[in-house]
Structures are given as C-alpha cells and as structure tokens.
Amino acid sequence: MTEEQHEVQQVEPGTTTSEERVRASRRAATHHSGLHLLPATIYPSPPVPVPGCRTCDELAEMRRTARTEADRSREADANVLLRRHQRQAHIGGGEGAEKPRRRIFRYVPYSIVQDGSAEPEYEARCVSGDEDDCGAVSGRHPDPAKVEEWQRLHTQETRHTRYRRCFADYSVLEPMGMP
C-alpha cells in the first residue's frame, strides 16, 4: 500500500482501527479510575531536604531519578523515606524538617461511681434442664428481691435450681476531689 492509499483508506462501518481502540481504552481507563476527578490538593507536597544533610540529599536524588524515569512508585517511596528520615533525625531542626507536633497529656484521677439518675437492673435466667436450658427469664426489675422471689416460685413449679443472674447499672466518671 502506498502512502496516498493509506491516508485515503476507508474503514467499513462498524469496524475500528487498532489506533482507535487504543485511544478508546485509554479514555475508558482514565474515566473509570476517577483520576480526572481528583483535585491536586489531596496530594501532600513533597518533603524538602534539610540543607547540609547527606541522607536528605541522597533521598532527594533518588526521588529526582525516579521522576526522570517516570517511576511514580519509586518516587512515592523516596518521599516516604525522606519524611521518615526527617521525623527521626531532624525533629524541630532545619528549614525542610517537619515541625514536631506537641501533645500534652495531663493525669486527672477519676473515680467510677454508680449513676444516681438511673436505676440498676436485675434479672435471672433459668439454666437448669437435662439436655437444654429451661430458658425462663424473670424479666428486668429495679429490685433484686423481686428477681429472687421469681426464682423461688420457678423452683417450686419446675424443681429447677440453677440460674444465671445478671446485674446492670450505669456509671459515671467523676474527677476525684470535686463534689
């Protein structure tokens, strides 16, 4: 085929050239990955090497080489290593180093006390039985005496003698030394 014939070549309807297929797959990959939707601000700015630090310079060179070779994975690795190095070796020092984050922890002694605004709950469940538990439940009561009475009545009716008792309440933490 001559060059003129190549330019004028007609493509039958419903068929595509390999070049068109490649372009379409690139458009689809970009669209489905969502890369065209990501704002540039979600990526942190790359760390700046601390002047005079040999390790910072080596890692920055590693990043530069990765960029020229278009190796984004290695570039990201270099950024991670540079940030880690700066956190460990340049805490609070140098222009490019990240400033340390201050955390202040104060010890305040607390005591755990029962919440007086909520009543405690008592409940019992019969776990007696030959193969399976009976499963009868007393229901929740604010007074343990009512649950114990239910246990006595259930034992009289069924001769079951084993129960699982549950107690629940609400608690609050109050700083010690404060009313």
N, C-alpha and C positions, 0 to 999 in steps of 0.2 A: 504494500500500500504506500502510495506517495504521500508527501506531507499535505498536499492540497486535498487529496482524498480523505485523509484522516480528519481534517478540520470540517469537512462537509458531511462526514458520515452521519447518516440518520440512524436514530435508535428507534426500534419498534415500540409502539405504545405498550405500557405495562412492563417494560424491562428497564433495568438501570445499569449504569456502568459501575465498575468497581470503585472508581473515584467518588461517585455519588453515594455509594453505600458506605464508604469510609467516613465521608463528611456527615452523613446522617447518623452513624453510630457515635461519632464524637459529640454531636449535638445532643443526642439522647443521653449519653453518659454524663455530660455536664448538667443537663436538666434534671436527671434522676438523682444525682448526687447532692443537689441543692447548693453546689458551690457558688452559683451565680447569685444566691440569696444571702450569703454570709457577709455581714459588714466587716470591714477591715479592722474595726476597733476591738473585736473579740480576741484577736491575737495579741499577746503581750509584746511590747517592744523588746528586741534582743538586748541582752545584757552588754554593758560597755566594759571592756577590760580596764582594770586598775593600772594606771601608768606605772611602769617600772617593775611590774610583776611578771616574771618569766613564764609562770604557769598560765596566767591570763593571756599573755601574748601567744603561747603555743595553742591554746584552745581557740582563740580568735582566728589564728591562721588555719586551724583545722576547719573552722566554720567558713572562712573565705574560700578555701579549696573546695569544700562541698558545694558552695554556691556556684562557683565557676563550672563545676561538673554537673550542675543541676541535680544534685543528690539531696533532696529535701529531708530524707530520713537522717542522713549523717549530719546535716545542718542542725536539725532539731536536737540530735544527740549532743552536739557540741554546745548548743545553748544550755541544755540541761546540765552538762558537766561544768560549764562556766558559772552558772548560777550556784550550783552546789559548792564549787570551789570558793566562790565569793562569800557564801554564808559561813563556811568553815574557817577560811583564812583571813577574811577582811571584814570582820564584824565591826561595823561603825567606822571603818577607816577607808580612806581613798575616795576619789571622786566617783568612780563607777560602782563601788560596792553598795549593795542594798543596805538601807538603814535598818538597824535592829528593831524588832517590834517589842515594845515594853509590855510586860504583863505583871500585874500586881495582884498577888493573892493575899488576902487577909484571913487569918483564922478567927472565926467567931464561934464560940462554943454554944451549942444548942441543946435543948432538952426536948425529948419527944413526949408529948402528953396527949391524953385522950381528948378529942374534940367534944366540948361540953354542949355544942349546939346540935349534935346528932346522937341518937340513942344507939347503943350497941345492939347486935342481933345475935340470937342464939337459935340453934337448930340441931336436930338429931335425925339420923337415918338408920333404919334397921338393916344390919348387915348379917343377920342370922339366916340360916337356911341350910338345907342339905347340900344341894348342888349349886344353886344360885342364891344371891342375896334376896331377902324379902323385898327390900326397896321402899318400904313405907317411910314416909317423911313427916316429921312433926309440923313443919311449916316454920316460918321465921317469927320469933317472939322477942320483945324487948326485955323479957324477964326469964332467967334460967329456970325458975320454979315451974313455969308453965310447960317447958320442954321436959323437965324431969317427971312431971305428972303424966304427960303423954307417954313417956317411956314405961312407967308403971302400968298404965292402962293397956298399952300394947302387949306387954309381957303377960298380963293376966289373960288377955284374949288369945294369944298365939303361943305362949311359952317361949318366945324368943328372948334371948338375954344379951345379945351383943349389938352395940350401937356405935355409930361414928358421930361424935359430937363436933359441931362447928361453932366457932365464935368469930364474929366480925365486928370491927368498930372503925371509926375514923380517928386519925391522929393529926396533930399539927406540930410543927417545929417552932419552938419559941426560943429566942435568944436568952441565954442564961443571964440572970441578974437584972432582967427587965420584967416589970409587972405584966 
